[in-house]
Amino acid sequence: MSHARTARRVLAAVASATALLAISACSSGTPTQTAATGSSSGDECAAYQVYGDLSGKTISVFTSIASDAEAKPHTDSYKMFEKCTGATIKYEGSRDFEAQLPVRLAAGNAPDIAYIPQPGLLQTLVRDYPDKVFAAGDLANKNVDTYYAPEWKTYGSVDGKFYAVPVGANVKSFVWYSPQMFADKGYAIPTTWDEMIALSDKIAADNPGSATKPWCAGIESGSATGWPATDWIEDIMLRVNGPDVYDQWVSHAIPFNDPKVVAAIDKAGEILKNDKFVNGGLGGVKTIATTSFTEAGLPILDGTCYMHRQASFYQANWGDGVNVGEDGDVWAFYLPSMSADTKPVLGGGEFAAAFSDRPEVQAFQAFLASPEWSNEKAKATPNGGWLSANKELDPNNLVKPIDKLSYQILMDEKAVFRFDGSDMMPSAVGAGSFWKQMTNWIALGTSSQDVADAIEKSWPKK
């Protein structure tokens, strides 16, 4: 590890004594953070005093965002921290991030902070390199406890120890549609699963023998083909079986071929394997397996499809000139639950883990969990496509309407958030057999039971 030599650690500790005292003192008290940069006293750096004087300190950050244009919102979001603390943030991005990070850890060339794209990778890093991933400090703990729902801390923890603060979020429980098409036909937004199926039946009945169908879908994604189908199963598992059973399924406390899981796959089949419902503008059921997920929703634009289930990040796929908004060309509604009284939400996010326990690194990790950073990041992302689950994020700082809707759903008092299950399963399953078998389920007509049995057999033995 680059900071591990004893002499360097002693020098760093001495040089950072003031910062360490500031962090320790403020961690045991009440941080003077505010929901936006600045404070009521007019001092824009008042909220940053909690991090201490970090003049001359450099903190390295490693992410999967490699291009200068995509990295700029990140580097811009650090500017107030640099200005107010005196620290310098050295940003590095790589398209080979997930392959490079373990290599760097093994070689003793770890970054100070890395953005981890899913809890499964965090668990692997902690268990494979137990002495190179550092637990989050007191102030980072306090910020996450204060500004995030409890489940976000759980997803940044491994074996009960908290390591990584949340730095981004997305909502997957969306159905995209055309507001104009719905209005022209007098269709209402469904508020329960049964209402959504009834609407699907109505659309099918209104378009007999037509290429126009209630739903369009696609799961082709190169070597990752099948992942969009896993999202369907995860969303339905949450709705049919509830969050506790979902957690048991993801952790393998119940087997993958448990009857509850098979029932959820069957329920997804009521839409995805129903020729009356799919695949609008694209063909029959089997075309789902060969249709790119990036293009699967586009038949909505030509009127041959009414609904497409896909995450908030699908907003980037509609193309230039398409107005995404409540009164626009396309918009999205929450994928309804079995009851209007429950609101399970499937989503994802990123987490910032530390590979150094230097005071300035602890301070920066805590900053990433603060309202200040969430609001700075939102304002530094002029093209939208990013949000945080931080309770003190000002939604007015979010640019895109779908980001604002996503945040509204995350903050709903009835919302019960769960992380994408395949991202939390062992990679042999979550990024392997689960993808493959869901593709077979569509392309080959493999039964739900056979799919579940095959995935269960692939689960790594302890």
TIMAR-886899 format. One record per residue (C-alpha): x, y, z; residue in one letter. Coordinates in steps of 0.1 Angstrom, whole numbers. Layout:
BEGIN
<node <X, Y, Z>, a>
...
//
This chain:
BEGIN
<node <0, 0, 0>, m>
<node <14, 34, -10>, s>
<node <10, 49, 25>, h>
<node <20, 19, 45>, a>
<node <56, 26, 52>, r>
<node <61, 34, 89>, t>
<node <81, 66, 84>, a>
<node <56, 80, 60>, r>
<node <27, 72, 83>, r>
<node <44, 89, 112>, v>
<node <51, 120, 92>, l>
<node <16, 120, 79>, a>
<node <2, 117, 114>, a>
<node <23, 146, 127>, v>
<node <16, 168, 97>, a>
<node <-21, 161, 99>, s>
<node <-26, 165, 137>, a>
<node <-47, 196, 134>, t>
<node <-70, 180, 108>, a>
<node <-73, 149, 129>, l>
<node <-83, 168, 160>, l>
<node <-108, 188, 140>, a>
<node <-123, 156, 126>, i>
<node <-124, 138, 160>, s>
<node <-140, 168, 178>, a>
<node <-166, 174, 152>, c>
<node <-174, 137, 148>, s>
<node <-184, 135, 185>, s>
<node <-205, 166, 182>, g>
<node <-230, 181, 158>, t>
<node <-216, 189, 123>, p>
<node <-223, 224, 112>, t>
<node <-234, 212, 78>, q>
<node <-262, 228, 58>, t>
<node <-283, 215, 29>, a>
<node <-266, 237, 4>, a>
<node <-232, 252, 1>, t>
<node <-227, 282, 23>, g>
<node <-244, 290, 56>, s>
<node <-269, 314, 71>, s>
<node <-240, 336, 82>, s>
<node <-230, 341, 46>, g>
<node <-196, 323, 50>, d>
<node <-195, 298, 21>, e>
<node <-169, 277, 38>, c>
<node <-186, 275, 72>, a>
<node <-200, 240, 65>, a>
<node <-165, 228, 56>, y>
<node <-148, 238, 89>, q>
<node <-157, 203, 102>, v>
<node <-130, 188, 79>, y>
<node <-102, 210, 93>, g>
<node <-72, 226, 76>, d>
<node <-60, 202, 49>, l>
<node <-36, 226, 32>, s>
<node <-9, 208, 12>, g>
<node <-27, 174, 14>, k>
<node <-35, 154, -18>, t>
<node <-63, 128, -20>, i>
<node <-65, 105, -50>, s>
<node <-98, 94, -64>, v>
<node <-102, 65, -88>, f>
<node <-135, 58, -108>, t>
<node <-147, 41, -139>, s>
<node <-155, 75, -155>, i>
<node <-126, 80, -180>, a>
<node <-134, 107, -205>, s>
<node <-127, 143, -197>, d>
<node <-163, 154, -204>, a>
<node <-178, 127, -182>, e>
<node <-153, 133, -154>, a>
<node <-158, 171, -153>, k>
<node <-190, 169, -131>, p>
<node <-169, 149, -106>, h>
<node <-139, 172, -106>, t>
<node <-162, 203, -104>, d>
<node <-180, 189, -74>, s>
<node <-148, 188, -54>, y>
<node <-139, 225, -60>, k>
<node <-156, 239, -28>, m>
<node <-139, 212, -7>, f>
<node <-106, 221, -22>, e>
<node <-112, 258, -18>, k>
<node <-124, 256, 18>, c>
<node <-100, 230, 32>, t>
<node <-69, 236, 11>, g>
<node <-68, 200, -1>, a>
<node <-61, 189, -36>, t>
<node <-82, 161, -52>, i>
<node <-63, 141, -78>, k>
<node <-89, 124, -101>, y>
<node <-83, 94, -122>, e>
<node <-107, 74, -143>, g>
<node <-104, 41, -162>, s>
<node <-127, 21, -184>, r>
<node <-109, -10, -169>, d>
<node <-116, 2, -134>, f>
<node <-130, -31, -121>, e>
<node <-100, -51, -134>, a>
<node <-74, -25, -124>, q>
<node <-85, -19, -89>, l>
<node <-77, -53, -75>, p>
<node <-44, -53, -93>, v>
<node <-35, -20, -78>, r>
<node <-44, -32, -43>, l>
<node <-23, -63, -47>, a>
<node <6, -42, -60>, a>
<node <5, -17, -31>, g>
<node <-6, 11, -54>, n>
<node <-41, 17, -42>, a>
<node <-59, 50, -47>, p>
<node <-70, 68, -15>, d>
<node <-107, 66, -26>, i>
<node <-124, 45, -52>, a>
<node <-160, 46, -64>, y>
<node <-174, 11, -62>, i>
<node <-203, 4, -86>, p>
<node <-220, -24, -66>, q>
<node <-220, -39, -31>, p>
<node <-208, -73, -45>, g>
<node <-175, -58, -56>, l>
<node <-170, -41, -22>, l>
<node <-176, -74, -4>, q>
<node <-150, -91, -27>, t>
<node <-124, -64, -21>, l>
<node <-128, -65, 17>, v>
<node <-126, -102, 19>, r>
<node <-98, -106, -6>, d>
<node <-78, -76, 7>, y>
<node <-89, -73, 44>, p>
<node <-59, -51, 54>, d>
<node <-62, -27, 25>, k>
<node <-98, -15, 27>, v>
<node <-104, 8, 57>, f>
<node <-136, 12, 77>, a>
<node <-153, 46, 74>, a>
<node <-144, 71, 100>, g>
<node <-167, 86, 127>, d>
<node <-178, 116, 106>, l>
<node <-186, 95, 76>, a>
<node <-207, 73, 98>, n>
<node <-225, 103, 113>, k>
<node <-232, 118, 79>, n>
<node <-247, 85, 65>, v>
<node <-267, 80, 96>, d>
<node <-281, 115, 94>, t>
<node <-287, 120, 57>, y>
<node <-295, 85, 43>, y>
<node <-321, 58, 49>, a>
<node <-306, 29, 69>, p>
<node <-304, 5, 40>, e>
<node <-278, 26, 23>, w>
<node <-254, 21, 51>, k>
<node <-261, -16, 50>, t>
<node <-251, -18, 13>, y>
<node <-218, 0, 22>, g>
<node <-211, -26, 49>, s>
<node <-194, -60, 49>, v>
<node <-199, -84, 77>, d>
<node <-214, -57, 99>, g>
<node <-185, -32, 94>, k>
<node <-192, 1, 75>, f>
<node <-167, 8, 47>, y>
<node <-182, 28, 18>, a>
<node <-204, 59, 17>, v>
<node <-231, 62, -10>, p>
<node <-222, 86, -38>, v>
<node <-249, 80, -64>, g>
<node <-283, 64, -69>, a>
<node <-307, 53, -95>, n>
<node <-343, 40, -96>, v>
<node <-351, 10, -117>, k>
<node <-388, 6, -109>, s>
<node <-401, 26, -139>, f>
<node <-424, 21, -168>, v>
<node <-418, 44, -198>, w>
<node <-448, 55, -219>, y>
<node <-461, 82, -242>, s>
<node <-483, 107, -224>, p>
<node <-500, 117, -257>, q>
<node <-508, 81, -266>, m>
<node <-523, 75, -232>, f>
<node <-543, 107, -234>, a>
<node <-556, 99, -269>, d>
<node <-569, 65, -258>, k>
<node <-581, 77, -224>, g>
<node <-558, 53, -206>, y>
<node <-550, 60, -169>, a>
<node <-517, 54, -152>, i>
<node <-521, 22, -132>, p>
<node <-516, 23, -95>, t>
<node <-516, -14, -88>, t>
<node <-502, -45, -106>, w>
<node <-537, -58, -114>, d>
<node <-546, -24, -129>, e>
<node <-514, -26, -151>, m>
<node <-524, -60, -163>, i>
<node <-559, -49, -170>, a>
<node <-545, -19, -190>, l>
<node <-523, -43, -210>, s>
<node <-554, -65, -218>, d>
<node <-572, -33, -229>, k>
<node <-544, -22, -252>, i>
<node <-542, -57, -267>, a>
<node <-579, -57, -273>, a>
<node <-578, -23, -289>, d>
<node <-552, -34, -314>, n>
<node <-562, -69, -326>, p>
<node <-539, -85, -352>, g>
<node <-517, -54, -351>, s>
<node <-479, -49, -347>, a>
<node <-488, -25, -319>, t>
<node <-486, -42, -285>, k>
<node <-489, -31, -249>, p>
<node <-452, -38, -241>, w>
<node <-418, -37, -258>, c>
<node <-386, -52, -243>, a>
<node <-351, -61, -252>, g>
<node <-324, -79, -232>, i>
<node <-295, -80, -257>, e>
<node <-264, -64, -243>, s>
<node <-233, -81, -258>, g>
<node <-215, -102, -232>, s>
<node <-240, -90, -206>, a>
<node <-271, -102, -225>, t>
<node <-299, -111, -201>, g>
<node <-294, -85, -174>, w>
<node <-325, -65, -182>, p>
<node <-346, -96, -176>, a>
<node <-330, -100, -142>, t>
<node <-342, -65, -133>, d>
<node <-378, -77, -141>, w>
<node <-374, -106, -117>, i>
<node <-359, -85, -90>, e>
<node <-387, -59, -92>, d>
<node <-414, -86, -91>, i>
<node <-397, -105, -63>, m>
<node <-400, -73, -42>, l>
<node <-436, -69, -51>, r>
<node <-448, -104, -47>, v>
<node <-427, -116, -18>, n>
<node <-417, -84, 0>, g>
<node <-383, -71, 11>, p>
<node <-376, -97, 37>, d>
<node <-379, -127, 13>, v>
<node <-360, -106, -13>, y>
<node <-331, -102, 11>, d>
<node <-332, -140, 19>, q>
<node <-331, -147, -19>, w>
<node <-302, -123, -26>, v>
<node <-281, -137, 3>, s>
<node <-290, -173, -6>, h>
<node <-307, -178, 28>, a>
<node <-334, -194, 6>, i>
<node <-323, -213, -26>, p>
<node <-327, -197, -60>, f>
<node <-352, -224, -70>, n>
<node <-374, -217, -39>, d>
<node <-411, -218, -50>, p>
<node <-414, -181, -42>, k>
<node <-387, -173, -68>, v>
<node <-402, -196, -94>, v>
<node <-436, -179, -89>, a>
<node <-420, -145, -94>, a>
<node <-404, -156, -127>, i>
<node <-438, -170, -138>, d>
<node <-454, -136, -130>, k>
<node <-428, -119, -152>, a>
<node <-437, -144, -179>, g>
<node <-473, -132, -178>, e>
<node <-460, -101, -196>, i>
<node <-427, -111, -213>, l>
<node <-438, -145, -226>, k>
<node <-473, -134, -236>, n>
<node <-475, -129, -274>, d>
<node <-506, -107, -269>, k>
<node <-485, -83, -248>, f>
<node <-450, -83, -266>, v>
<node <-430, -73, -285>, n>
<node <-445, -41, -298>, g>
<node <-431, -30, -332>, g>
<node <-403, -56, -329>, l>
<node <-419, -90, -333>, g>
<node <-428, -119, -310>, g>
<node <-416, -131, -277>, v>
<node <-383, -144, -289>, k>
<node <-372, -111, -304>, t>
<node <-368, -98, -269>, i>
<node <-336, -119, -267>, a>
<node <-321, -103, -298>, t>
<node <-333, -67, -293>, t>
<node <-307, -44, -278>, s>
<node <-318, -30, -245>, f>
<node <-308, 5, -257>, t>
<node <-333, 3, -285>, e>
<node <-360, -17, -269>, a>
<node <-382, 12, -258>, g>
<node <-380, 32, -291>, l>
<node <-412, 17, -306>, p>
<node <-430, 40, -281>, i>
<node <-419, 69, -303>, l>
<node <-436, 54, -335>, d>
<node <-468, 44, -317>, g>
<node <-463, 6, -319>, t>
<node <-456, 1, -282>, c>
<node <-473, 16, -251>, y>
<node <-450, 6, -222>, m>
<node <-414, -3, -216>, h>
<node <-400, -12, -182>, r>
<node <-365, 2, -177>, q>
<node <-345, 23, -152>, a>
<node <-342, 60, -148>, s>
<node <-309, 59, -168>, f>
<node <-328, 50, -199>, y>
<node <-335, 87, -204>, q>
<node <-302, 88, -222>, a>
<node <-314, 64, -249>, n>
<node <-343, 83, -263>, w>
<node <-322, 104, -287>, g>
<node <-318, 141, -295>, d>
<node <-350, 161, -299>, g>
<node <-371, 138, -278>, v>
<node <-388, 156, -250>, n>
<node <-386, 136, -218>, v>
<node <-412, 150, -194>, g>
<node <-446, 147, -179>, e>
<node <-461, 165, -209>, d>
<node <-433, 154, -233>, g>
<node <-429, 128, -260>, d>
<node <-421, 101, -234>, v>
<node <-424, 100, -196>, w>
<node <-423, 73, -169>, a>
<node <-445, 61, -141>, f>
<node <-437, 40, -110>, y>
<node <-439, 3, -117>, l>
<node <-469, -4, -94>, p>
<node <-469, -29, -66>, s>
<node <-496, -54, -58>, m>
<node <-512, -28, -35>, s>
<node <-513, 9, -38>, a>
<node <-504, 10, -1>, d>
<node <-469, -5, -6>, t>
<node <-440, 10, -26>, k>
<node <-410, -13, -31>, p>
<node <-383, 4, -51>, v>
<node <-355, -14, -70>, l>
<node <-324, 6, -77>, g>
<node <-287, 8, -77>, g>
<node <-259, 32, -68>, g>
<node <-222, 37, -62>, e>
<node <-202, 38, -30>, f>
<node <-169, 55, -21>, a>
<node <-145, 32, -3>, a>
<node <-112, 43, 13>, a>
<node <-78, 25, 10>, f>
<node <-61, 48, 34>, s>
<node <-69, 60, 70>, d>
<node <-50, 93, 67>, r>
<node <-71, 121, 83>, p>
<node <-75, 139, 50>, e>
<node <-89, 108, 33>, v>
<node <-113, 103, 61>, q>
<node <-124, 139, 58>, a>
<node <-130, 136, 20>, f>
<node <-149, 104, 24>, q>
<node <-171, 121, 50>, a>
<node <-176, 150, 26>, f>
<node <-189, 127, -1>, l>
<node <-217, 117, 23>, a>
<node <-226, 153, 31>, s>
<node <-254, 175, 17>, p>
<node <-228, 199, 5>, e>
<node <-212, 174, -19>, w>
<node <-246, 160, -31>, s>
<node <-258, 195, -40>, n>
<node <-224, 205, -55>, e>
<node <-225, 173, -76>, k>
<node <-261, 180, -88>, a>
<node <-252, 216, -98>, k>
<node <-220, 204, -115>, a>
<node <-240, 179, -137>, t>
<node <-257, 202, -162>, p>
<node <-268, 174, -185>, n>
<node <-285, 155, -157>, g>
<node <-285, 117, -153>, g>
<node <-273, 117, -117>, w>
<node <-289, 119, -83>, l>
<node <-282, 110, -47>, s>
<node <-303, 94, -20>, a>
<node <-291, 121, 4>, n>
<node <-321, 135, 23>, k>
<node <-308, 170, 21>, e>
<node <-303, 171, -16>, l>
<node <-322, 201, -30>, d>
<node <-343, 186, -59>, p>
<node <-342, 220, -76>, n>
<node <-305, 213, -83>, n>
<node <-314, 183, -103>, l>
<node <-316, 191, -140>, v>
<node <-337, 163, -156>, k>
<node <-374, 157, -148>, p>
<node <-368, 120, -145>, i>
<node <-340, 126, -119>, d>
<node <-364, 147, -99>, k>
<node <-391, 120, -101>, l>
<node <-366, 94, -91>, s>
<node <-356, 115, -60>, y>
<node <-393, 120, -52>, q>
<node <-398, 82, -52>, i>
<node <-367, 76, -31>, l>
<node <-378, 101, -5>, m>
<node <-414, 88, -4>, d>
<node <-423, 77, 32>, e>
<node <-438, 45, 19>, k>
<node <-407, 36, -3>, a>
<node <-388, 5, 7>, v>
<node <-356, 5, -13>, f>
<node <-336, -26, -23>, r>
<node <-304, -28, -43>, f>
<node <-303, -46, -76>, d>
<node <-301, -83, -65>, g>
<node <-278, -95, -93>, s>
<node <-253, -69, -83>, d>
<node <-252, -84, -48>, m>
<node <-250, -120, -57>, m>
<node <-217, -139, -64>, p>
<node <-205, -128, -99>, s>
<node <-208, -164, -111>, a>
<node <-246, -160, -106>, v>
<node <-254, -123, -107>, g>
<node <-232, -117, -138>, a>
<node <-233, -152, -151>, g>
<node <-259, -179, -148>, s>
<node <-287, -155, -139>, f>
<node <-281, -135, -172>, w>
<node <-276, -167, -192>, k>
<node <-307, -185, -179>, q>
<node <-330, -156, -183>, m>
<node <-319, -154, -219>, t>
<node <-327, -191, -223>, n>
<node <-360, -184, -207>, w>
<node <-369, -160, -235>, i>
<node <-350, -174, -265>, a>
<node <-354, -211, -259>, l>
<node <-387, -211, -239>, g>
<node <-370, -228, -210>, t>
<node <-394, -231, -181>, s>
<node <-392, -210, -150>, s>
<node <-385, -240, -128>, q>
<node <-357, -252, -151>, d>
<node <-342, -218, -151>, v>
<node <-343, -215, -113>, a>
<node <-329, -250, -109>, d>
<node <-300, -243, -132>, a>
<node <-291, -210, -114>, i>
<node <-293, -227, -81>, e>
<node <-268, -254, -92>, k>
<node <-244, -226, -103>, s>
<node <-244, -209, -68>, w>
<node <-208, -212, -55>, p>
<node <-204, -237, -27>, k>
<node <-190, -222, 6>, k>
//
